[in-house]
Amino acid sequence: MNLMPTRKAINFQVIIRFIGMLLMLEALFMWSGLGFSFYYGNDPLPLLISGGITFAFGGLVWLLTKNADNSNIGKREGYIIVSFTWIVISFFGALPFLISGYIPGITDAFFETMSGFTTTGASILRDIEIVPRDILFWRSMTHWIGGMGIIVLTLAILPMLGIGGMQLFVAEVPGPTPDKLHPRITGTAKRLWGIYVLLTLVQTVLLLFGGMDLHESLCHTFGTMATGGFSTRNASVAAYSPYIQYVIIFFMFLAGMNFTLHYFALKGKLKTVWKNEEFRYYLFLMVIISLIIAAVLVIKSDKGIETAIRDSLFQVVSITTTTGFVTSDYLLWPGYLWFLLFLLFFTGGCAGSTGGGIKVIRQLLLFKNSRLELRRLVHPQAVLPVKLNGKSVSQDIIFNILAFYLIYMLIFAFGTAIMTVLGLDFQTSIGSVAATLGNIGPGIGDVGPVCNYADMPDAGKWFLSFFMLLGRLELFTVLILFSFAFWKK
């Protein structure tokens, strides 16, 4: 007698219906750039046609699956929806680049769009400033949508999923464990997006005060708050004043924080924010490394103290939060400094932030567990739990983090091997894989801060696009789809 519980078949209808709904939402975001088309005299047809195709296809899929059971969304449906949504919206999001002709090839257009939605910021555009402003606005909009997550946005504005909402939230929100700000998942999603929008508005206003026009302010704010890094200038943020750079540094730092802490700060609970161990580690890490780099730049270069501090602080915050904006070619600094920055490629922002990468909380818990392992060798009978913010962390989470690290480094090594086989030198190979898997954008070698991915072979661009998706969804959400057990009834 078989006592094993019967597994339900995957509800493909609700998966397709949900993706259709998201495509219609994506079309509305595409059309949001039409105001800039008319204001700057750009041809509006690329955005109009792209949005029309996307909305029509999404609407057709939505209608054809109108009888889908929306309440029947389990873990498997959640993982499939999240993974395939990012792929589908990237294909349709590439339409404005293709139709406008500014990125004529599907490989390059998909790479640029996936880079936008995953907030990686790796680009193949050789001359950004010749691209029409409405297309650049859409390019930056992909950051803003992907930063907080299009699934989380949908949960916030369309509370129709019932019990399945939590499965989608867990599959998309970064970090070892998702933070809930409200008993209902739709309430949490609304609060997260509310904070995101508020910070976006504040930064936009501050950039306007610095002399940027509305288009530049919005595009750079989108890139900052999403920790994306797409700029409207070839020189990135180096093209702007020190005031602009300091504003972006501050908001990159905020974007790399856990958004739950922003909620507590807005409620006046500043002590709660400061007591958070991950936040303190995040803050001290950036301050210490920035001071080390600034001191070396003052001694080893002709930079003044203020410039050295600003350049070091900007690059450390930009890389740690995985934003990828640049103000200086750090590959021209002494080799041990850009090697130190390269180590930050494997840090990432805080859990529950818009930052990519491994995440600070995993680093912190790994260090704590390693330290306790040494004590356990001396006292094998002692019960020594890992604690975070005064609370014991379950062994399941520790094992999950150890597995995450192992798989992350194996994928990094495998990806580096692939890129060397494709003909890239070793430095460019490790730089491109680390920068895309960590959702950072600029790397080292031929994909450094003043270069881009335009000369990458097409096969390499497709591989790196996949690494971007892996990094944004934190490995397991995507890799689980390659498991036979996942699809077995």
Beta strands, then each sheet from edge to edge (+ up, - down):
strand 1: 387-388
strand 2: 391-392
sheet 1: 1+ 2-
end
